[in-house]
Amino acid sequence: MASEEKSLNFIEQIIEEDVKSGLSNTKLRFRFPPEPNGYLHIGHASSIALNFGLGIDYQSPVNLRFDDTNPEKEEQEFVDAIKKDVEWLGYTWAEERYASDYFQQLYDWAVLLIKKDKAYVDSQSSEDMAIQKGTPSTTGTDSPYRNRSVEENLDLFERMKNGEFEAGTHILRAKIDMKSTNMLMRDPIMYRILHKHHHRTGDNWKIYPMYDWAHGQSDYLEQISHSFCTLEFLPHRELYDWFLDQIFDDNKLRPKQREFARRNLSHTVVSKRKLQQLVKEKHVNGWDDPRMSTISGLRRRGYTAASLRNFANTIGIAKRDNLINVSVLEFCIREDLNKIAPRVMAVLDPVKLVITNYPEDKEEWLEAENNQEDENAGFRKVPFSRELYIEREDFLEEAPAKYFRLTLGKEVRLKNAYIIKGESVIKDSEGNITEIHVTYDTDSLSGSGTEASQRKVSGTLHWVSIKHALEAEVRLYDRLFTDEAPDSYKDKNFLDFVNPNSLEIVKGFVEPSLSTAQNEDKFQFQRLGYFTVDKDSTVSKLVFNKTVGLKDAWEEKGKKEENSINNSLKDINKYFKVETKPERIAIESAIGESIKNVSSFSLLQNSLKKNINNNKSSLLFAQFILKYSSLKSADVETEDIHKLYSMSLKSESTYVRSKALLNLRDIENENLRNQFDDEILKLYSNPPKNASEREIEILSEMVKK
């Protein structure tokens, strides 16, 4: 029984109620039923954690069952990948099962349904069947083949199995109710003809069961007590139960289907079809690309099994679909890696630093703590010498007052080493700094206990010794999509939001302790973030993937963009107060530049929608969004865009009317523009008293055009 010390989620409450109603704990059995037509993704991780977590809590078996009923899309590669992912997440299944194990039994039951006059062979085309099935608001009509005799149906179904017919010529349908309000109950398909090779049964079968027919019956054969599905299967529950009604034996346990909500992750997609499209069209480099939301991609990026389990537990189980911000997942991996990842030093954008008063032939091996969060992690030795690499961004020749890194005339500490002071720079012919010359305080060695070592300085920099450094390829991964919900817009292709900067490859340098690093070893590159060794890494070429930064850069970016929108909206009031055209142009230019830098599609959409009101500042700002942002009129709801232009053309302000006219003039949607021809003609024929020369000029141009 689940622990009573924690509050139960609604799934656990269902189980507890069934146990109280007489279901024996020994009868509890769960399953995770993936279709092997792609790699598992982060959404599956939640389902895995749910089902296997229930198995752990109730000390009950959990089957791994592959719903392999579609040989057109399923492959052994996906079976192997799924098994690897479930094992890697830390779970063990009781039995490995396949829907294909039950093909003969499913066929025999289908024959039984035909004999009971509960199923029939339909020979309509798919187009005719779609018409005959009706719509959610109209009832369906019976197939002309619905009343075939049992004998004819048995004969045709047998011949379908024997491969006598081409695909698409016949199907087997359940005979239920063509007037049902549930479209799935209008004589659903049970079998279709497919002359395809199956990864387990070979060419033995020419017909394959549909998911709805195979799934519940497979649960029944395995005596699964609770079959948990995502929310889109709620309408399928009635069919699940109807099929069970036809074959259920009172002496056996009857499975119960219940549904929970998907937990979608922001800035990614979790549709297998879309993930496959990303792979096939080479937007990514395979299913395990570290930008993918697949479990294998997350593993390669450096996510741990513990962090994914913790993520699943953190977001929990719900009854309504919800979009989880990817920052929650990133928090979980930071929290885990902070405890276990050794700290090392790496420089990813190097510039040479020369300590001019350090002897040329001298080197020291300094002591560095491996992980201050783990008292058992110990220490390591890092080499120090006259010539080092530091990050280019850690030096400014002329720095502002609150700059806490290295600059000329000021001191900083080198991590685990000495305090240094900027003295001079060497530049190339183009003015780029090639060397930074510093001096060091010989008595300031970190941890030495001297008075100089305890002196406070403005900042601490990481570094690597040039003659000891190992060159490494470092892959800086970012979110794959720029928008939080790339596949949620009905008139936009999710690929429109692919982040062009989701991968940057740089040549960096790391300390020599990493020479023995192995695939999937994890480290914190101090001050830079968490990194893991990629499978492409070799003895002669180290390759690291950035897992996550030390801070949530996207949260900072999001706040910056929100502030940019809010500040622009405030600045727009000035537009109406200034008296000269150059002043207005300057204000518009500044606002336009701010809007151009907003990349969040949803923020732009929401900002536009919120500003469709009769306030002239709001209307002008909405028109600026359409003019300067990536948002187009086609991206806005028809009702909203029509309302915006109607209000703008009737505005008391000539500036609002003028910007609306200019946007309409340049609009890509001619049909939308034509809807306002009468309003434009009316303005032209009888211009408002406050109409500017520019507004009249635009009106004249549009009318004559």
C-alpha positions as CSV (number, residue, x, y, z in Angstrom):
1,M,0.0,0.0,0.0
2,A,1.2,3.5,-0.7
3,S,2.8,5.4,2.2
4,E,0.1,7.2,4.2
5,E,2.7,9.8,5.3
6,K,2.4,11.6,1.9
7,S,-0.7,13.0,0.3
8,L,-2.0,10.7,-2.5
9,N,-2.4,11.8,-6.0
10,F,-5.7,11.0,-7.8
11,I,-4.2,7.9,-9.4
12,E,-3.2,6.5,-6.0
13,Q,-6.6,7.4,-4.6
14,I,-8.2,5.3,-7.4
15,I,-6.1,2.3,-6.4
16,E,-6.7,2.8,-2.7
17,E,-10.5,2.9,-3.3
18,D,-10.3,-0.3,-5.4
19,V,-8.3,-2.1,-2.6
20,K,-10.9,-0.9,0.0
21,S,-13.6,-2.2,-2.3
22,G,-12.2,-5.7,-2.2
23,L,-9.4,-5.8,-4.8
24,S,-6.6,-7.9,-3.4
25,N,-3.1,-6.2,-3.2
26,T,-1.8,-9.4,-4.9
27,K,-3.9,-8.6,-7.9
28,L,-2.3,-5.2,-8.5
29,R,-0.3,-5.2,-11.7
30,F,0.7,-2.3,-13.9
31,R,2.4,-1.8,-17.3
32,F,4.3,0.7,-19.4
33,P,3.1,0.2,-23.0
34,P,5.2,2.2,-25.5
35,E,4.8,1.8,-29.3
36,P,8.3,1.1,-30.8
37,N,8.0,3.7,-33.5
38,G,10.5,6.2,-32.1
39,Y,12.6,7.0,-29.1
40,L,11.1,7.8,-25.7
41,H,10.9,11.5,-24.8
42,I,10.6,13.4,-21.5
43,G,6.8,12.9,-21.5
44,H,7.4,9.2,-21.5
45,A,9.7,9.6,-18.5
46,S,6.7,10.9,-16.4
47,S,4.6,7.9,-17.5
48,I,7.5,5.5,-16.7
49,A,8.0,7.1,-13.3
50,L,4.2,6.8,-12.6
51,N,3.8,3.2,-13.6
52,F,7.1,1.8,-12.2
53,G,6.7,4.1,-9.1
54,L,3.3,2.5,-8.4
55,G,5.0,-0.9,-8.7
56,I,7.6,0.1,-6.1
57,D,5.0,1.7,-3.8
58,Y,2.6,-1.2,-3.9
59,Q,5.3,-3.9,-4.3
60,S,3.5,-5.0,-7.5
61,P,4.8,-6.2,-10.8
62,V,5.1,-3.8,-13.8
63,N,5.3,-5.2,-17.4
64,L,7.1,-3.5,-20.2
65,R,4.8,-4.2,-23.1
66,F,5.5,-3.0,-26.7
67,D,2.3,-2.2,-28.6
68,D,3.8,-3.3,-31.8
69,T,0.7,-3.5,-34.1
70,N,1.9,-1.2,-36.9
71,P,4.8,-2.7,-38.9
72,E,4.9,0.3,-41.2
73,K,6.5,2.4,-38.4
74,E,8.0,0.0,-35.9
75,E,11.6,-1.2,-35.8
76,Q,13.8,-3.3,-33.5
77,E,16.1,-0.2,-33.1
78,F,13.3,1.5,-31.2
79,V,12.6,-1.6,-29.1
80,D,16.3,-1.7,-28.0
81,A,16.4,2.1,-27.4
82,I,13.3,2.0,-25.2
83,K,14.6,-0.9,-23.1
84,K,17.9,0.9,-22.6
85,D,16.1,4.1,-21.5
86,V,13.9,2.4,-19.0
87,E,16.8,0.5,-17.5
88,W,18.9,3.7,-17.4
89,L,16.1,5.5,-15.5
90,G,16.6,2.9,-12.9
91,Y,13.6,0.7,-13.3
92,T,13.2,-3.1,-13.7
93,W,10.2,-4.7,-15.4
94,A,8.6,-7.9,-14.3
95,E,8.0,-9.3,-17.8
96,E,8.8,-8.1,-21.3
97,R,5.7,-8.5,-23.4
98,Y,4.6,-7.6,-26.9
99,A,1.1,-7.1,-28.4
100,S,2.4,-9.3,-31.2
101,D,2.6,-12.1,-28.7
102,Y,-1.2,-12.1,-28.8
103,F,-1.9,-11.8,-32.5
104,Q,-3.4,-15.3,-32.7
105,Q,-5.6,-14.8,-29.6
106,L,-6.7,-11.4,-30.9
107,Y,-7.6,-13.0,-34.3
108,D,-9.5,-15.8,-32.6
109,W,-11.5,-13.3,-30.5
110,A,-12.2,-11.3,-33.6
111,V,-13.7,-14.4,-35.2
112,L,-15.8,-14.9,-32.1
113,L,-17.2,-11.3,-32.5
114,I,-18.0,-12.1,-36.1
115,K,-19.9,-15.2,-35.0
116,K,-21.8,-13.1,-32.5
117,D,-22.7,-10.7,-35.2
118,K,-20.6,-8.0,-33.4
119,A,-18.1,-7.5,-36.2
120,Y,-18.2,-7.4,-40.0
121,V,-16.0,-6.9,-43.0
122,D,-16.5,-3.5,-44.7
123,S,-15.4,-3.0,-48.3
124,Q,-15.9,0.7,-48.6
125,S,-13.2,3.1,-49.7
126,S,-11.7,5.2,-46.9
127,E,-13.3,8.3,-48.4
128,D,-16.8,6.8,-48.4
129,M,-16.3,5.5,-44.9
130,A,-15.4,9.0,-43.7
131,I,-18.6,10.4,-45.2
132,Q,-20.7,7.5,-43.9
133,K,-19.3,7.9,-40.3
134,G,-20.8,11.4,-39.9
135,T,-19.5,14.2,-37.8
136,P,-19.6,15.1,-34.1
137,S,-22.8,17.1,-34.8
138,T,-24.4,14.6,-37.2
139,T,-25.1,10.9,-36.8
140,G,-23.5,8.3,-39.0
141,T,-25.2,6.0,-41.4
142,D,-24.8,2.3,-41.7
143,S,-22.3,0.9,-44.1
144,P,-23.9,-0.9,-47.1
145,Y,-21.9,-3.9,-45.9
146,R,-23.0,-3.8,-42.3
147,N,-25.5,-6.6,-42.7
148,R,-23.3,-9.1,-44.4
149,S,-24.0,-12.6,-43.2
150,V,-21.8,-14.2,-40.6
151,E,-20.7,-16.8,-43.1
152,E,-19.6,-14.2,-45.6
153,N,-17.8,-12.2,-43.0
154,L,-16.0,-15.2,-41.7
155,D,-14.9,-16.2,-45.2
156,L,-13.7,-12.7,-46.1
157,F,-11.9,-12.3,-42.8
158,E,-10.1,-15.6,-43.3
159,R,-9.1,-14.6,-46.8
160,M,-7.9,-11.2,-45.5
161,K,-5.6,-13.1,-43.1
162,N,-4.3,-15.4,-45.9
163,G,-3.2,-12.3,-47.9
164,E,-5.7,-12.7,-50.8
165,F,-6.6,-9.0,-50.9
166,E,-4.7,-5.8,-51.5
167,A,-4.3,-3.3,-48.7
168,G,-7.3,-1.0,-48.4
169,T,-9.8,-3.3,-50.1
170,H,-11.4,-4.6,-46.8
171,I,-11.3,-3.9,-43.1
172,L,-12.9,-5.5,-40.1
173,R,-15.2,-3.3,-38.1
174,A,-16.9,-3.7,-34.8
175,K,-20.7,-3.5,-35.0
176,I,-21.6,-1.0,-32.3
177,D,-23.7,2.1,-32.9
178,M,-23.5,4.5,-35.8
179,K,-25.6,7.1,-33.9
180,S,-23.3,7.2,-30.9
181,T,-22.3,10.7,-29.7
182,N,-18.8,9.2,-29.2
183,M,-17.4,9.0,-32.7
184,L,-15.0,6.2,-31.6
185,M,-18.1,4.0,-31.0
186,R,-19.4,4.3,-34.6
187,D,-18.3,0.9,-35.8
188,P,-14.5,1.3,-35.2
189,I,-11.9,-0.5,-37.3
190,M,-10.5,-3.6,-35.6
191,Y,-8.2,-5.0,-38.4
192,R,-6.7,-3.6,-41.6
193,I,-4.7,-5.3,-44.4
194,L,-1.0,-4.6,-44.4
195,H,1.5,-6.5,-46.5
196,K,4.4,-5.4,-44.4
197,H,7.2,-7.3,-42.7
198,H,6.9,-7.2,-38.9
199,H,10.0,-6.9,-36.7
200,R,9.0,-10.0,-34.6
201,T,6.4,-12.0,-36.6
202,G,8.1,-11.6,-40.0
203,D,5.6,-12.1,-42.9
204,N,3.3,-14.5,-41.0
205,W,0.5,-11.9,-40.8
206,K,-1.2,-9.9,-43.6
207,I,-3.7,-8.3,-41.3
208,Y,-2.8,-6.3,-38.1
209,P,-5.1,-5.3,-35.2
210,M,-5.8,-1.6,-34.5
211,Y,-4.5,-0.1,-31.2
212,D,-7.9,0.1,-29.6
213,W,-8.6,-3.6,-30.2
214,A,-5.2,-4.8,-29.2
215,H,-4.5,-2.6,-26.2
216,G,-7.3,-3.5,-23.8
217,Q,-7.2,-7.2,-24.7
218,S,-3.5,-7.2,-24.1
219,D,-4.1,-5.7,-20.6
220,Y,-6.7,-8.4,-20.0
221,L,-4.3,-11.2,-21.1
222,E,-1.6,-9.9,-18.8
223,Q,-4.2,-9.3,-16.0
224,I,-3.2,-5.7,-15.6
225,S,-5.3,-4.2,-12.8
226,H,-5.0,-0.5,-13.8
227,S,-4.2,0.7,-17.3
228,F,-3.1,4.4,-17.1
229,C,-3.2,6.4,-20.3
230,T,-2.8,10.1,-21.1
231,L,-5.8,12.3,-21.4
232,E,-6.4,12.0,-25.1
233,F,-7.5,8.4,-24.5
234,L,-10.4,9.4,-22.3
235,P,-12.9,9.1,-25.3
236,H,-11.4,5.7,-25.9
237,R,-12.4,4.4,-22.5
238,E,-15.9,3.6,-23.6
239,L,-14.6,1.5,-26.5
240,Y,-11.9,-0.1,-24.2
241,D,-14.8,-1.3,-22.0
242,W,-17.0,-2.4,-24.8
243,F,-14.3,-4.7,-26.3
244,L,-13.7,-6.2,-22.8
245,D,-17.4,-6.8,-22.4
246,Q,-17.3,-9.1,-25.5
247,I,-14.5,-11.5,-24.2
248,F,-14.5,-11.0,-20.4
249,D,-14.5,-14.1,-18.1
250,D,-15.9,-13.5,-14.6
251,N,-13.2,-15.7,-13.2
252,K,-10.5,-13.3,-14.2
253,L,-9.5,-9.7,-13.3
254,R,-11.0,-7.0,-15.4
255,P,-8.5,-4.1,-16.2
256,K,-9.6,-0.6,-15.5
257,Q,-8.5,2.3,-17.8
258,R,-8.0,5.7,-16.2
259,E,-6.4,8.8,-17.7
260,F,-4.0,11.5,-16.5
261,A,-2.9,14.7,-18.2
262,R,0.2,15.2,-20.4
263,R,2.9,17.4,-18.9
264,N,4.2,19.2,-22.0
265,L,7.6,20.8,-21.7
266,S,8.2,24.4,-22.9
267,H,10.6,25.2,-25.8
268,T,10.4,21.7,-27.2
269,V,8.1,19.2,-28.8
270,V,7.2,15.8,-27.6
271,S,5.3,14.5,-30.5
272,K,7.1,11.4,-32.0
273,R,6.0,12.5,-35.4
274,K,7.5,15.9,-35.0
275,L,10.6,14.5,-33.4
276,Q,11.0,12.2,-36.3
277,Q,10.6,15.1,-38.7
278,L,13.4,17.0,-36.9
279,V,15.6,13.9,-37.4
280,K,14.7,13.2,-41.0
281,E,15.0,16.8,-42.1
282,K,18.3,17.1,-40.3
283,H,17.4,20.0,-38.0
284,V,19.2,17.8,-35.4
285,N,21.8,15.1,-35.6
286,G,19.8,12.0,-34.8
287,W,17.3,10.9,-32.1
288,D,20.0,11.3,-29.4
289,D,21.0,14.9,-30.4
290,P,21.4,16.7,-27.0
291,R,18.9,19.3,-28.1
292,M,16.1,16.7,-28.5
293,S,13.6,16.0,-25.7
294,T,14.3,12.3,-26.1
295,I,15.6,10.5,-23.0
296,S,18.6,9.4,-25.0
297,G,19.2,13.0,-26.1
298,L,18.9,14.3,-22.5
299,R,21.3,11.5,-21.3
300,R,23.8,12.5,-24.0
301,R,23.5,16.1,-23.0
302,G,24.4,15.2,-19.4
303,Y,21.1,14.8,-17.6
304,T,21.1,12.2,-14.9
305,A,18.5,9.5,-14.3
306,A,18.0,10.9,-10.8
307,S,17.3,14.4,-12.2
308,L,14.6,13.0,-14.6
309,R,13.0,11.0,-11.8
310,N,13.0,14.1,-9.6
311,F,11.5,16.2,-12.4
312,A,8.7,13.6,-12.8
313,N,8.0,13.7,-9.1
314,T,8.2,17.5,-8.9
315,I,5.6,18.1,-11.7
316,G,3.4,15.3,-10.4
317,I,0.2,13.9,-11.9
318,A,-2.7,16.1,-12.9
319,K,-6.1,15.8,-14.6
320,R,-5.6,18.7,-16.9
321,D,-2.9,19.3,-19.6
322,N,-0.3,21.8,-18.6
323,L,2.8,23.4,-20.0
324,I,5.8,22.9,-17.7
325,N,8.6,25.5,-18.1
326,V,11.8,23.8,-19.1
327,S,13.5,25.8,-16.3
328,V,12.0,23.3,-13.8
329,L,13.8,20.5,-15.6
330,E,17.0,22.6,-15.7
331,F,16.6,23.2,-11.9
332,C,16.5,19.5,-11.3
333,I,19.7,18.8,-13.2
334,R,21.5,21.7,-11.6
335,E,20.5,20.5,-8.1
336,D,21.8,17.0,-8.8
337,L,25.0,18.0,-10.6
338,N,25.8,20.5,-7.9
339,K,26.1,17.6,-5.5
340,I,28.0,15.2,-7.7
341,A,29.9,17.0,-10.4
342,P,33.7,17.6,-9.8
343,R,34.8,21.2,-10.2
344,V,37.4,21.8,-12.9
345,M,38.7,24.7,-14.9
346,A,38.2,25.3,-18.6
347,V,38.5,28.3,-20.9
348,L,36.2,28.5,-23.9
349,D,37.1,31.8,-25.4
350,P,40.8,32.1,-24.6
351,V,43.1,35.1,-24.5
352,K,46.7,34.7,-23.4
353,L,47.7,36.1,-20.0
354,V,51.4,36.5,-19.2
355,I,52.6,37.0,-15.6
356,T,55.7,39.1,-16.3
357,N,57.3,38.7,-12.9
358,Y,56.8,34.9,-12.8
359,P,59.9,32.9,-13.7
360,E,59.8,31.5,-17.3
361,D,61.0,28.1,-16.3
362,K,58.9,27.7,-13.1
363,E,55.7,25.7,-12.6
364,E,53.7,24.8,-9.6
365,W,51.1,22.2,-8.9
366,L,48.5,23.9,-6.8
367,E,45.8,22.2,-4.6
368,A,42.2,22.6,-5.8
369,E,39.0,21.4,-4.1
370,N,37.0,18.9,-6.2
371,N,33.6,19.7,-4.9
372,Q,32.8,21.9,-1.9
373,E,29.3,20.3,-1.7
374,D,30.9,16.9,-1.1
375,E,33.2,16.5,1.8
376,N,34.5,13.2,0.5
377,A,35.4,14.5,-3.0
378,G,38.9,15.4,-2.0
379,F,41.4,17.6,-3.8
380,R,43.4,17.5,-7.0
381,K,46.6,19.2,-8.3
382,V,46.4,21.8,-11.1
383,P,49.5,23.1,-12.9
384,F,50.3,26.8,-12.7
385,S,52.9,28.6,-14.9
386,R,53.9,32.0,-16.3
387,E,51.5,31.8,-19.3
388,L,47.8,31.1,-18.8
389,Y,44.6,31.3,-20.7
390,I,41.7,33.3,-19.3
391,E,38.2,34.0,-20.8
392,R,38.3,37.0,-23.1
393,E,35.2,38.4,-21.5
394,D,37.1,38.5,-18.1
395,F,39.2,41.5,-19.2
396,L,38.4,45.0,-20.2
397,E,41.1,47.5,-21.1
398,E,38.8,50.3,-20.0
399,A,36.2,49.1,-17.5
400,P,33.3,50.8,-15.7
401,A,33.3,51.3,-12.0
402,K,31.4,48.2,-11.1
403,Y,33.4,45.8,-13.3
404,F,34.6,43.1,-11.0
405,R,37.0,41.3,-13.4
406,L,40.5,42.1,-14.7
407,T,41.4,45.5,-16.0
408,L,44.5,47.7,-16.1
409,G,45.6,48.9,-12.7
410,K,43.3,46.7,-10.7
411,E,43.6,43.4,-8.9
412,V,41.7,40.1,-9.1
413,R,42.5,36.6,-7.8
414,L,43.2,33.6,-10.0
415,K,41.2,30.6,-8.6
416,N,43.3,28.5,-6.3
417,A,46.3,30.6,-7.1
418,Y,47.6,34.2,-6.7
419,I,46.3,37.8,-6.9
420,I,47.3,39.5,-10.1
421,K,47.3,43.1,-11.3
422,G,46.6,44.2,-14.9
423,E,49.6,46.1,-16.3
424,S,49.4,46.3,-20.1
425,V,48.2,44.7,-23.3
426,I,49.5,43.7,-26.7
427,K,47.3,44.1,-29.8
428,D,47.3,42.9,-33.3
429,S,47.2,45.1,-36.4
430,E,43.3,45.2,-36.2
431,G,43.3,46.4,-32.6
432,N,42.4,43.0,-31.1
433,I,44.0,42.1,-27.8
434,T,46.4,39.1,-28.2
435,E,48.1,39.2,-24.8
436,I,47.4,40.7,-21.4
437,H,50.4,41.3,-19.2
438,V,50.0,41.2,-15.4
439,T,52.1,41.0,-12.3
440,Y,51.4,38.7,-9.4
441,D,51.8,39.1,-5.6
442,T,54.2,36.3,-4.7
443,D,52.8,36.1,-1.1
444,S,49.2,35.9,-2.1
445,L,48.8,32.1,-2.8
446,S,45.3,31.0,-2.0
447,G,45.2,29.0,1.2
448,S,48.7,29.8,2.3
449,G,47.6,31.7,5.3
450,T,49.7,34.8,4.7
451,E,48.3,38.3,5.2
452,A,48.5,38.9,1.4
453,S,46.5,35.7,0.7
454,Q,43.7,37.0,2.8
455,R,43.5,40.3,1.1
456,K,40.0,41.0,-0.5
457,V,39.9,41.7,-4.2
458,S,37.0,42.5,-6.5
459,G,36.8,39.2,-8.3
460,T,38.1,35.7,-9.0
461,L,38.8,34.3,-12.4
462,H,39.3,30.7,-13.7
463,W,42.2,29.9,-15.9
464,V,44.3,27.1,-17.4
465,S,48.1,26.8,-17.8
466,I,48.9,27.1,-21.5
467,K,51.7,24.5,-21.6
468,H,49.6,22.0,-19.7
469,A,46.2,22.7,-21.2
470,L,44.3,20.1,-23.2
471,E,42.5,21.2,-26.3
472,A,38.8,20.3,-26.4
473,E,35.8,20.6,-28.7
474,V,33.0,22.1,-26.6
475,R,29.4,22.0,-27.9
476,L,27.4,24.8,-26.4
477,Y,23.7,23.7,-26.6
478,D,20.8,26.0,-26.1
479,R,17.0,25.4,-26.3
480,L,15.9,24.0,-29.6
481,F,13.0,26.4,-30.0
482,T,12.8,30.1,-29.4
483,D,9.1,29.9,-28.4
484,E,7.7,28.2,-25.3
485,A,5.0,26.4,-27.2
486,P,6.2,26.0,-30.8
487,D,3.5,23.5,-31.9
488,S,0.6,25.3,-30.3
489,Y,-0.2,27.8,-33.1
490,K,-2.7,26.5,-35.7
491,D,-1.4,28.7,-38.5
492,K,2.3,28.3,-37.8
493,N,4.7,25.5,-38.5
494,F,6.6,24.5,-35.4
495,L,9.8,24.5,-37.5
496,D,9.4,28.3,-37.8
497,F,10.6,28.5,-34.2
498,V,13.7,26.4,-34.5
499,N,16.5,28.3,-32.7
500,P,19.2,29.1,-35.2
501,N,21.6,29.4,-32.2
502,S,20.8,26.2,-30.5
503,L,24.3,24.8,-31.1
504,E,27.6,26.7,-31.1
505,I,30.8,24.7,-31.4
506,V,34.0,26.2,-29.9
507,K,37.6,25.2,-29.4
508,G,38.4,25.4,-25.7
509,F,41.1,24.4,-23.3
510,V,40.7,22.3,-20.1
511,E,43.0,21.4,-17.3
512,P,45.0,18.2,-17.7
513,S,43.1,16.3,-15.0
514,L,40.5,15.7,-17.7
515,S,42.8,13.6,-19.9
516,T,41.2,10.4,-18.5
517,A,37.5,11.6,-18.7
518,Q,35.1,9.0,-20.1
519,N,31.8,9.1,-22.0
520,E,29.1,10.7,-19.8
521,D,31.5,11.8,-17.1
522,K,30.1,15.1,-15.7
523,F,31.9,18.2,-14.5
524,Q,31.3,21.8,-13.5
525,F,33.4,24.1,-15.6
526,Q,33.8,26.7,-12.9
527,R,31.9,29.9,-13.6
528,L,30.7,28.5,-16.9
529,G,28.2,25.7,-16.2
530,Y,27.9,21.9,-16.2
531,F,29.3,19.8,-19.0
532,T,29.5,16.1,-19.9
533,V,31.8,14.1,-22.0
534,D,30.2,13.3,-25.4
535,K,30.3,9.8,-27.0
536,D,32.3,11.3,-29.9
537,S,35.2,12.0,-27.5
538,T,38.4,10.1,-28.0
539,V,41.8,9.9,-26.3
540,S,43.2,12.3,-28.9
541,K,40.2,14.6,-29.0
542,L,38.1,15.5,-26.0
543,V,34.5,16.5,-26.7
544,F,32.2,18.1,-24.1
545,N,28.5,19.0,-24.2
546,K,27.1,21.8,-22.2
547,T,24.3,20.4,-20.1
548,V,23.1,23.6,-18.4
549,G,24.5,26.9,-17.3
550,L,24.9,27.9,-13.6
551,K,22.0,30.3,-14.0
552,D,18.8,30.4,-16.0
553,A,19.9,32.7,-18.9
554,W,16.4,32.3,-20.5
555,E,14.7,33.5,-17.4
556,E,16.9,36.6,-17.5
557,K,16.3,37.0,-21.2
558,G,12.5,36.6,-20.7
559,K,12.4,39.2,-18.0
560,K,14.5,41.5,-20.2
561,E,12.1,41.2,-23.1
562,E,9.1,41.7,-20.8
563,N,10.8,44.9,-19.5
564,S,11.5,46.0,-23.0
565,I,7.9,45.7,-24.0
566,N,6.7,47.5,-20.8
567,N,9.2,50.3,-21.2
568,S,8.4,50.8,-24.8
569,L,4.7,51.0,-23.9
570,K,5.6,53.7,-21.4
571,D,7.8,55.6,-23.9
572,I,5.0,55.7,-26.5
573,N,3.2,58.3,-24.5
574,K,6.0,60.7,-25.3
575,Y,5.2,60.2,-29.0
576,F,2.0,62.2,-28.5
577,K,3.7,64.9,-26.4
578,V,6.6,66.0,-28.6
579,E,6.0,68.7,-31.1
580,T,8.4,68.0,-34.0
581,K,8.6,65.2,-36.6
582,P,12.3,64.4,-35.9
583,E,11.4,63.9,-32.2
584,R,8.6,61.5,-33.2
585,I,10.9,59.6,-35.6
586,A,13.5,59.2,-32.9
587,I,11.0,57.8,-30.4
588,E,9.5,55.4,-33.0
589,S,13.0,54.3,-34.0
590,A,13.9,53.5,-30.4
591,I,10.7,51.6,-29.8
592,G,11.0,49.8,-33.1
593,E,14.5,48.6,-32.2
594,S,13.3,47.3,-28.8
595,I,10.4,45.4,-30.4
596,K,12.8,43.9,-33.0
597,N,14.9,42.4,-30.2
598,V,11.9,40.6,-28.7
599,S,12.1,37.0,-29.9
600,S,9.3,35.5,-27.8
601,F,6.4,34.9,-30.2
602,S,3.9,34.3,-27.4
603,L,5.0,37.5,-25.7
604,L,4.5,39.5,-28.9
605,Q,1.1,37.9,-29.5
606,N,-0.1,38.6,-25.9
607,S,1.2,42.1,-26.0
608,L,-0.6,42.9,-29.2
609,K,-3.9,41.3,-27.9
610,K,-3.7,43.3,-24.6
611,N,-3.3,46.6,-26.5
612,I,-6.4,46.2,-28.7
613,N,-8.5,48.8,-27.0
614,N,-9.6,52.4,-27.5
615,N,-6.6,54.0,-25.9
616,K,-4.5,55.8,-28.6
617,S,-1.2,54.8,-27.0
618,S,-2.2,51.2,-26.9
619,L,-3.4,51.2,-30.5
620,L,-0.2,52.9,-31.7
621,F,1.9,50.4,-29.8
622,A,0.0,47.5,-31.4
623,Q,0.6,48.9,-34.8
624,F,4.3,49.2,-34.0
625,I,4.4,45.6,-33.0
626,L,2.9,44.6,-36.4
627,K,5.4,46.9,-38.2
628,Y,8.7,46.0,-36.4
629,S,8.3,42.5,-34.9
630,S,8.4,39.1,-36.5
631,L,4.6,38.9,-35.8
632,K,2.4,39.1,-38.9
633,S,-1.3,39.7,-39.3
634,A,-1.7,36.1,-40.2
635,D,-0.4,35.1,-36.7
636,V,-3.2,37.0,-35.0
637,E,-6.7,35.7,-34.5
638,T,-9.0,37.1,-37.4
639,E,-11.4,38.7,-34.9
640,D,-8.5,40.4,-33.1
641,I,-6.7,41.8,-36.2
642,H,-10.0,43.1,-37.6
643,K,-10.8,44.8,-34.3
644,L,-7.4,46.4,-34.2
645,Y,-7.7,47.9,-37.6
646,S,-11.3,49.0,-37.1
647,M,-10.4,50.8,-33.9
648,S,-7.2,52.3,-35.3
649,L,-8.9,53.8,-38.4
650,K,-11.5,55.3,-36.1
651,S,-9.0,56.6,-33.6
652,E,-9.0,60.3,-32.6
653,S,-5.3,60.4,-33.3
654,T,-3.9,61.0,-36.8
655,Y,-0.7,59.2,-35.8
656,V,-2.6,56.0,-35.0
657,R,-4.7,56.2,-38.2
658,S,-1.5,56.9,-40.3
659,K,0.4,53.9,-38.8
660,A,-2.7,51.7,-39.4
661,L,-2.9,52.8,-43.0
662,L,0.8,52.2,-43.6
663,N,0.5,48.7,-42.1
664,L,-2.6,48.0,-44.2
665,R,-0.8,49.3,-47.3
666,D,2.1,46.8,-46.8
667,I,0.0,43.9,-45.4
668,E,0.6,40.5,-46.9
669,N,-3.1,39.6,-46.6
670,E,-4.9,41.4,-49.5
671,N,-8.3,40.0,-48.4
672,L,-7.9,41.7,-45.0
673,R,-6.9,45.0,-46.6
674,N,-9.8,44.9,-49.0
675,Q,-12.2,44.6,-46.0
676,F,-11.3,48.2,-45.0
677,D,-11.7,49.8,-48.5
678,D,-14.9,51.5,-47.5
679,E,-13.4,52.9,-44.3
680,I,-10.3,54.2,-46.2
681,L,-12.5,55.8,-48.9
682,K,-14.6,57.4,-46.2
683,L,-11.5,58.9,-44.6
684,Y,-10.2,60.1,-47.9
685,S,-13.5,61.7,-48.9
686,N,-14.1,63.3,-45.5
687,P,-10.7,63.5,-43.7
688,P,-10.9,64.3,-39.9
689,K,-10.1,67.9,-38.9
690,N,-6.9,66.8,-37.2
691,A,-5.6,64.7,-40.2
692,S,-2.0,65.4,-40.8
693,E,-0.5,66.1,-44.3
694,R,1.1,62.6,-44.0
695,E,-2.2,60.9,-43.3
696,I,-3.8,62.6,-46.3
697,E,-0.9,61.7,-48.5
698,I,-1.1,58.0,-47.5
699,L,-4.9,58.0,-48.1
700,S,-4.5,59.5,-51.5
701,E,-1.8,56.9,-52.4
702,M,-4.0,54.0,-51.2
703,V,-7.2,55.2,-52.9
704,K,-5.5,55.8,-56.3
705,K,-3.7,52.5,-56.0
